């Protein structure tokens, strides 16, 4: 009998020319292919496989919960495992007294955070409108609302379908705000003040931003003092700050939260997802500061948004606890040094002709390329056994490049393999530099 070969034509998925690996097994950062090759996952899948694949710690947690009960929403059974996850998560990111809404993915986390912010400002400040302001270089999810709010040029809906929404201020990075005579600095936060004041602070519930840019621009890092100044501007106007750490949260940038890199940058609400589920489960978490969470149970507050049938699913929570087990077992000094070495090796590529810029922190870097070299470089890297995820879409003309974001549990040998393969791939495109 002929082997069944399914057709992909009816599976509606990415239209990008990404590779089609036939994976038969995966261990840690390595994908084992049907043809016998191994492929190193240089971008943690879709920037989510933070503790590698086939983790014994994650499997043990899921197996333990599976024998107890596989489904039990918090409205049906005592949410013991969900409360354990809440406590472990809050301590892991240095916000031990926060309240937490557990949901099913990062996009829904953003939507729930928007609803909570609006509720809080109505109770606290009597605001009637609840505008949410984002930057022109931002991405906050795949729903109709989040795509309309944010500035991802490739995925924004048509103007007539955007619900009248759109980004409100430039991010402090060259593609949207840089000037030839002056680099971006903390004063770029004045654009946020202008955006709030133009709407009227009484109409704005929150400013929503990525503390470190993800894949829309390719790992841009804000100027020192920028996030602190945004927080000051928002406090002066009774506007909340929401950090979208769907991609950057839980050590991706080298610290528990990306905002941890800067003093005074703590947000009122924080959204986590990719690093918490680590590719084992779809999950989202919205953390709300202890000063604000009590307002959500005030007599004048609206009901909390529905979190969804599968929200706080016990197997989901178990997988997340296993991910936290993995993260907490890391040697942080070794992990930090490995991230620094990764950055040094990648920045050395900036001297080679096809590479325009290298930027990032920890285990998250963007390698920006000259035009029309993205897909050829990806192909050369794959010949050498490494897969990278592409980024496209900042500035005019649009920048493009690779996101280098290996699993956080990669070894020194893994990182050496990755950087050597990428360096060889760059040289193969421009052998004479």
C-alpha positions as CSV (number, residue, x, y, z in Angstrom):
1,X,0.0,0.0,0.0
2,X,1.3,3.5,-0.9
3,X,2.3,5.7,2.0
4,X,-0.3,8.3,2.7
5,X,1.1,11.8,1.9
6,X,-1.3,14.5,3.2
7,X,-1.8,17.6,1.1
8,X,-1.2,20.9,2.9
9,X,-3.3,22.9,0.4
10,X,-6.3,23.0,2.7
11,X,-4.4,23.8,5.9
12,X,-4.6,27.6,6.2
13,X,-1.3,28.6,7.7
14,X,1.7,30.9,7.1
15,X,2.2,31.9,3.5
16,X,5.9,32.7,4.1
17,X,8.4,30.5,2.3
18,X,9.4,28.7,5.5
19,X,11.1,25.3,5.5
20,X,9.1,22.1,5.6
21,X,11.0,19.9,8.1
22,X,9.6,16.4,8.6
23,X,10.4,16.0,12.3
24,X,10.3,12.6,13.8
25,X,11.7,13.4,17.3
26,X,13.0,16.4,19.3
27,X,15.3,16.7,22.2
28,X,16.2,20.0,23.9
29,X,17.0,22.4,21.1
30,X,17.5,19.7,18.4
31,X,15.0,18.6,15.8
32,X,15.6,15.1,14.4
33,X,14.4,14.8,10.8
34,X,13.0,11.9,8.9
35,X,16.0,11.9,6.5
36,X,18.4,11.4,9.4
37,X,19.6,15.0,9.7
38,X,19.5,17.1,12.9
39,X,18.4,20.7,12.9
40,X,19.3,23.2,15.7
41,X,16.3,25.3,16.6
42,X,17.9,28.8,16.6
43,X,14.7,30.7,17.3
44,X,13.0,28.5,19.8
45,X,10.3,27.5,17.4
46,X,8.0,30.6,17.2
47,X,10.0,32.2,20.0
48,X,8.4,30.0,22.6
49,X,10.3,26.7,23.1
50,X,12.2,28.3,26.0
51,X,13.2,25.2,27.9
52,X,13.7,22.9,24.9
53,X,11.6,19.9,23.9
54,X,10.9,16.6,25.7
55,X,11.6,18.0,29.1
56,X,11.3,15.3,31.8
57,X,10.2,17.9,34.4
58,X,7.3,19.1,32.2
59,X,6.3,15.5,31.4
60,X,6.3,14.6,35.1
61,X,4.0,17.4,36.1
62,X,1.6,16.6,33.3
63,X,1.6,12.9,34.1
64,X,1.0,13.6,37.8
65,X,-2.0,15.9,37.1
66,X,-3.4,13.6,34.3
67,X,-4.0,10.8,36.9
68,X,-5.9,13.2,39.1
69,X,-8.3,14.8,36.7
70,X,-7.7,16.2,33.2
71,X,-10.3,19.0,33.2
72,X,-11.7,21.1,36.0
73,X,-12.3,24.8,35.5
74,X,-11.9,27.1,38.5
75,X,-15.7,27.6,38.5
76,X,-16.1,23.8,38.8
77,X,-13.4,22.5,41.2
78,X,-11.1,23.9,43.8
79,X,-8.3,25.6,41.7
80,X,-5.4,24.3,43.7
81,X,-3.0,23.8,40.9
82,X,-4.0,27.1,39.3
83,X,-3.3,28.9,42.7
84,X,0.1,27.1,42.9
85,X,0.9,28.3,39.4
86,X,-0.1,31.9,40.4
87,X,2.2,31.9,43.4
88,X,5.1,30.3,41.6
89,X,4.8,32.6,38.6
90,X,4.6,35.8,40.7
91,X,7.6,34.9,42.7
92,X,9.5,33.9,39.6
93,X,9.1,37.4,38.0
94,X,9.6,39.4,41.2
95,X,6.0,40.5,41.6
96,X,5.0,38.2,44.6
97,X,1.8,40.1,45.6
98,X,0.2,40.5,42.1
99,X,-3.1,39.1,41.2
100,X,-3.3,36.9,38.1
101,X,-5.8,36.2,35.3
102,X,-4.9,32.9,33.6
103,X,-6.1,32.6,30.0
104,X,-5.4,30.5,26.9
105,X,-2.9,32.4,24.8
106,X,-1.0,35.7,24.5
107,X,-3.6,37.4,22.2
108,X,-6.3,36.7,24.7
109,X,-4.0,37.9,27.5
110,X,-3.7,41.3,25.7
111,X,-7.5,41.5,25.3
112,X,-8.1,40.6,29.0
113,X,-5.5,43.2,30.0
114,X,-7.3,45.8,28.0
115,X,-10.6,44.9,29.7
116,X,-9.0,45.0,33.2
117,X,-7.3,48.3,32.5
118,X,-10.5,49.9,31.4
119,X,-12.3,48.5,34.4
120,X,-9.7,49.8,36.8
121,X,-9.6,53.3,35.4
122,X,-13.4,53.6,35.4
123,X,-13.5,52.7,39.1
124,X,-10.4,54.7,40.1
125,X,-10.7,57.8,37.9
126,X,-14.3,57.7,36.7
127,X,-13.2,57.6,33.1
128,X,-15.9,57.0,30.6
129,X,-13.7,56.1,27.6
130,X,-10.9,53.6,27.7
131,X,-8.6,54.2,24.8
132,X,-5.5,52.0,24.6
133,X,-2.4,53.7,23.0
134,X,0.3,51.6,21.2
135,X,3.3,52.4,19.1
136,X,3.8,52.4,15.4
137,X,6.3,49.5,15.8
138,X,4.3,47.1,17.8
139,X,2.6,43.7,17.7
140,X,0.1,42.6,20.3
141,X,-1.7,39.5,18.9
142,X,-3.8,38.1,16.2
143,X,-7.4,39.0,17.0
144,X,-9.3,41.6,15.2
145,X,-9.0,44.0,18.1
146,X,-5.3,43.5,18.8
147,X,-4.3,43.7,15.1
148,X,-6.2,47.0,14.8
149,X,-4.6,48.5,17.9
150,X,-1.0,47.7,17.0
151,X,1.4,48.8,14.3
152,X,2.5,45.6,12.6
153,X,2.3,46.7,8.9
154,X,2.1,43.2,7.5
155,X,-0.8,42.1,9.6
156,X,-2.8,45.2,10.2
157,X,-6.4,45.0,8.8
158,X,-7.5,47.2,5.9
159,X,-8.3,50.7,7.1
160,X,-12.0,50.1,6.7
161,X,-11.8,47.0,8.9
162,X,-9.6,48.5,11.7
163,X,-12.5,49.5,14.0
164,X,-11.3,53.0,13.9
165,X,-8.2,52.0,15.9
166,X,-4.5,52.3,15.3
167,X,-1.1,53.0,16.8
168,X,-0.7,56.4,18.4
169,X,3.0,57.2,18.9
170,X,6.4,56.3,17.4
171,X,8.6,53.7,19.2
172,X,12.0,55.0,20.2
173,X,13.9,53.2,17.5
174,X,15.4,54.5,14.2
175,X,12.9,52.9,11.8
176,X,10.0,55.0,13.2
177,X,11.6,57.8,15.2
178,X,15.3,58.1,14.5
179,X,16.9,61.2,13.2
180,X,20.1,61.6,11.3
181,X,21.5,64.2,13.7
182,X,20.4,62.5,17.0
183,X,19.9,59.0,18.2
184,X,16.8,58.1,20.2
185,X,17.0,58.7,24.0
186,X,14.7,58.9,27.0
187,X,13.2,62.1,25.7
188,X,11.5,60.2,23.0
189,X,8.9,59.3,25.6
190,X,7.6,62.9,25.1
191,X,5.8,61.4,22.1
192,X,3.7,59.3,24.5
193,X,2.8,62.4,26.4
194,X,1.7,64.1,23.2
195,X,-0.4,61.1,22.2
196,X,-2.2,61.0,25.6
197,X,-2.7,64.8,25.7
198,X,-4.1,64.9,22.1
199,X,-6.7,62.3,23.1
200,X,-7.3,63.9,26.5
201,X,-6.0,62.0,29.5
202,X,-9.6,61.5,30.7
203,X,-10.2,59.3,27.6
204,X,-7.1,57.1,27.9
205,X,-7.1,54.0,30.0
206,X,-3.6,52.7,29.3
207,X,-0.4,52.7,27.2
208,X,0.4,49.3,25.9
209,X,4.0,48.6,24.8
210,X,6.7,45.9,24.4
211,X,9.5,46.8,26.8
212,X,11.9,45.2,24.3
213,X,10.7,44.9,20.7
214,X,9.9,41.4,19.4
215,X,9.7,40.3,15.8
216,X,8.1,43.4,14.2
217,X,11.4,45.3,14.2
218,X,13.8,42.6,15.3
219,X,14.8,42.9,19.0
220,X,15.2,46.6,19.4
221,X,16.2,47.7,22.9
222,X,14.8,51.0,24.3
223,X,17.2,53.8,25.3
224,X,18.1,53.9,29.0
225,X,15.5,55.8,30.9
226,X,12.8,55.6,28.3
227,X,10.6,53.1,30.1
228,X,10.9,55.0,33.4
229,X,9.9,58.2,31.7
230,X,6.9,56.6,30.1
231,X,5.8,55.4,33.5
232,X,6.2,58.9,35.0
233,X,4.3,60.5,32.1
234,X,1.4,58.0,32.6
235,X,1.3,58.4,36.4
236,X,1.1,62.2,36.0
237,X,-2.0,61.6,33.8
238,X,-3.7,58.7,35.7
239,X,-3.0,56.4,32.8
240,X,-2.0,52.8,33.4
241,X,1.1,51.1,31.8
242,X,0.7,47.6,30.4
243,X,3.8,45.7,29.3
244,X,3.3,43.1,26.7
245,X,6.0,40.5,27.7
246,X,4.4,37.7,25.7
247,X,7.7,37.1,24.0
248,X,10.2,38.6,26.3
249,X,8.9,37.4,29.7
250,X,10.6,34.7,31.9
251,X,14.3,35.2,31.1
252,X,14.2,35.5,27.3
253,X,16.2,38.8,27.6
254,X,18.4,37.5,30.5
255,X,16.2,38.7,33.4
256,X,12.8,37.5,34.7
257,X,11.0,40.3,32.9
258,X,12.5,42.5,30.2
259,X,11.5,45.6,32.3
260,X,13.8,44.3,35.0
261,X,16.8,45.7,33.1
262,X,15.8,49.2,34.1
263,X,15.0,50.9,37.4
264,X,11.6,52.5,37.6
265,X,10.2,50.6,34.7
266,X,7.7,48.3,36.5
267,X,4.3,48.3,34.8
268,X,0.8,48.3,36.4
269,X,-0.2,45.2,34.3
270,X,2.1,42.6,32.7
271,X,1.2,40.0,30.1
272,X,3.1,36.7,29.8
273,X,2.6,33.8,27.5
274,X,5.3,32.2,25.3
275,X,7.9,31.8,28.0
276,X,5.4,30.3,30.4
277,X,3.9,27.7,28.1
278,X,7.3,27.1,26.4
279,X,5.7,25.4,23.5
280,X,4.2,22.7,25.7
281,X,0.8,24.4,26.1
282,X,-1.0,27.5,24.9
283,X,-1.3,29.8,27.9
284,X,-1.5,33.5,28.8
285,X,-1.2,35.3,32.1
286,X,-2.1,38.8,33.1
287,X,-0.5,40.1,36.2
288,X,-2.1,43.1,38.1
289,X,-0.3,45.0,40.7
290,X,-1.6,44.7,44.3
291,X,-2.4,48.4,44.5
292,X,-4.9,48.1,41.6
293,X,-6.3,44.5,41.8
294,X,-8.7,45.3,44.7
295,X,-10.5,47.8,42.4
296,X,-11.6,44.9,40.2
297,X,-13.9,43.7,43.0
298,X,-15.3,47.2,43.9
299,X,-19.0,47.6,43.9
300,X,-18.8,49.9,40.8
301,X,-16.6,47.6,38.8
302,X,-17.9,45.7,35.8
303,X,-17.8,41.9,35.9
304,X,-14.4,40.4,35.1
305,X,-14.0,39.4,31.5
306,X,-14.8,35.8,30.7
307,X,-11.5,33.9,30.6
308,X,-12.7,31.1,28.3
309,X,-13.6,27.4,28.7
310,X,-10.0,26.2,28.6
311,X,-8.6,29.0,30.8
312,X,-6.8,27.8,33.9
313,X,-7.0,24.2,32.5
314,X,-5.3,21.9,35.0
315,X,-3.1,20.2,32.5
316,X,-2.1,23.6,31.1
317,X,-1.2,24.7,34.7
318,X,0.8,21.5,35.2
319,X,2.8,22.0,32.1
320,X,3.6,25.6,33.2
321,X,4.7,24.4,36.6
322,X,7.1,22.0,34.8
323,X,8.5,24.9,32.8
324,X,9.1,26.9,36.0
325,X,10.8,23.9,37.4
326,X,13.1,23.9,34.4
327,X,13.8,27.6,34.6
328,X,14.4,27.5,38.4
329,X,16.9,24.7,38.0
330,X,19.2,26.8,35.7
331,X,22.5,28.0,36.9
332,X,21.8,31.7,36.5
333,X,25.5,32.8,36.4
334,X,26.3,30.3,33.7
335,X,23.1,31.2,31.8
336,X,23.9,35.0,32.0
337,X,27.4,34.4,30.8
338,X,26.2,32.2,27.9
339,X,23.8,35.0,26.8
340,X,26.6,37.5,26.9
341,X,28.8,35.3,24.8
342,X,26.0,34.8,22.3
343,X,25.7,38.5,22.0
344,X,29.4,39.0,21.5
345,X,29.6,36.4,18.8
346,X,26.6,37.8,16.9
347,X,27.8,41.4,17.2
348,X,31.1,40.3,15.5
349,X,29.0,39.6,12.4
350,X,28.1,43.3,12.1
351,X,31.5,43.8,10.4
352,X,30.6,41.5,7.5
353,X,29.0,43.0,4.4
354,X,25.5,41.5,4.3
355,X,24.8,42.3,8.0
356,X,23.6,45.8,8.7
357,X,23.0,45.6,12.5
358,X,22.9,43.3,15.4
359,X,20.9,44.2,18.5
360,X,19.2,42.5,21.5
361,X,19.7,41.2,25.0
362,X,20.2,37.9,26.8
363,X,18.9,35.1,24.5
364,X,17.1,37.4,22.0
365,X,18.8,39.1,19.1
366,X,17.9,40.5,15.7
367,X,20.4,40.3,12.9
368,X,19.4,42.8,10.3
369,X,20.5,42.2,6.7
370,X,20.9,44.1,3.5
371,X,17.8,43.9,1.2
372,X,16.9,40.6,-0.5
373,X,19.3,38.5,1.5
374,X,17.0,37.1,4.2
375,X,15.8,34.0,2.5
376,X,19.2,33.1,0.9
377,X,20.8,33.4,4.3
378,X,18.1,31.3,5.9
379,X,18.7,28.6,3.3
380,X,22.5,28.7,3.8
381,X,22.0,28.4,7.6
382,X,19.7,25.4,7.1
383,X,22.3,23.7,5.0
384,X,24.6,24.0,8.0
385,X,22.0,22.6,10.4
386,X,20.4,25.7,12.0
387,X,16.9,27.1,11.6
388,X,16.1,30.8,12.3
389,X,12.8,32.7,12.3
390,X,12.6,35.7,10.0
391,X,11.6,39.2,10.9
392,X,10.3,41.7,8.3
393,X,8.7,45.1,8.6
394,X,10.4,48.1,10.1
395,X,11.2,51.4,8.4
396,X,11.1,52.4,4.7
397,X,12.2,50.4,2.9
398,X,11.2,47.5,5.2
399,X,14.1,46.0,7.2
400,X,14.5,42.3,7.3
401,X,16.6,39.8,9.1
402,X,16.9,36.8,11.4
403,X,15.7,36.5,15.0
404,X,18.3,34.6,17.0
405,X,16.7,33.2,20.1
406,X,17.9,29.7,21.1
407,X,16.2,27.8,23.9
408,X,17.4,29.1,27.3
409,X,18.6,25.6,28.2
410,X,21.0,25.4,25.3
411,X,24.6,24.4,26.3
412,X,27.8,26.2,25.6
413,X,28.4,23.7,22.8
414,X,25.0,24.4,21.3
415,X,25.6,28.1,21.2
416,X,29.0,27.6,19.6
417,X,27.4,25.4,17.0
418,X,24.7,28.1,16.3
419,X,27.1,31.0,16.0
420,X,29.6,29.1,13.9
421,X,26.9,27.9,11.5
422,X,25.5,31.5,11.1
423,X,29.0,33.0,10.6
424,X,29.7,30.4,7.9
425,X,26.3,31.1,6.2
426,X,27.0,34.8,6.1
427,X,30.5,34.2,4.6
428,X,28.9,31.9,2.0
429,X,26.7,34.8,0.8
430,X,29.6,37.3,0.6
431,X,32.9,35.3,0.6
432,X,34.9,38.4,0.1
433,X,33.3,40.3,3.0
